């Protein structure tokens, strides 16, 4: 894939596991070391880190509002497609991951950490 670092596509969930305008937390990686939040927003799938950059609450426990995820701890919001921090108290952007869907399965690309 052009523009991405070497990595591995991980099977994350079936498309039917996520309702419209909702979020689902999953563990990915060979040993479940990557906490990822999967989203379905207006029919599109996205993936971000599952931990808030403010105080590490699970975003998969948060609320999807339009195209943002609201942290359940202090109500900071992130723009899901870009990971951009939108309002206080969050100020550090959220990591996003490339997503593809094949035969009703959502895959997330986890880049090799040695290239970060």
N, C-alpha and C positions, 0 to 999 in steps of 0.2 A: 504494500500500500504506500503510495507516494506521500511524503510528508510525515510519516510516523517512524518512530524508532523501532528496532527489532523487538519482537515480543511474541506472545502466544494468544490466540483466540481461545477464550474459555466459555463453555456452555454455561449460561447463567440461569435461564428459566424459560418456561414455555410462555408464549405470548398471552395465553389464556390465564396465566397466574397474576396478571396485573390488569386491574380495571382502569378505565379511562380516568385521567386526572388523579392518579394514585401513585404510590411509591412502595417498593418492596426491597427489603434488605437481604443481601446474599453474601456468602463468603466464597471468594474465588482464589485460585492459585493452587499449586500442587498440594499445599497443606492448609488451605483455607486462610492464608495470611493476608488477603486483601479484602477489606470490608467495603462493599460497594452497594450503593443505592441505585436501583433501577426505577425508571419513571416511564409512564405512558401519558403523554400530554398531547391532546388534540390528534390522537392517532399515531404519534411519533414516539419512538423509544429513545431514551437517554440513559447515561450512567455517570455517576459522580462518586467521589469518596463518600462514605456513609457517616463520617465524623465531622461535626461542625468545627470550623477552624478557630472558634472563640473559646469553647470549653468542652469540646469533644463529645457532646451529646450525639446520639444516633439520629441522623436526619431521617432515616426510614421510620422513625416514630413521629415525625413532623407532619405538617399539613401542606399539601400542594395547593397553591393559590395562583391561578392563571398559569404562567410559566415559571413560577418561583417555588422554592421549598422554604417553609418557615421552620426554623429550629424550635423544637418543643421546650427548650430550656429558657431562652431569653427572647424568643420571637425575632431574632435576626433572620434576614431573608437572603437567599442566593438565587440568581438567575440560572435555572437548570441547564439550558443549552450551552451557556458559556462558562458557568461556574463563578461569575462575577458577584462579589459581595454587594448587596443593594442598600442595606441600612444598618445603623448601629443596633447592637454592639458589634456586629461582624465587620471586619475591615480587611481580612485576608481572603483572597479568592479561593474557591474550592477546586480541587483537581477533577477534571472531567476525563472520560474514557471514550474511545471510539466504540460504536455499537453497530452490529449488523444483524439482520434477521434472515434466517434460512429455514424454510419449511416449518414455520411457526415456532422456531426456537430462537431465543435472543442470545447472541454471543457478544462478549466484551473483550476488547484487546487490552491485555496487561503488558505494558512495555517492560523490557528487561531493565532492572534497576541499575545494572552496571553502566548504563548509558545516561542516567539522570545527572 
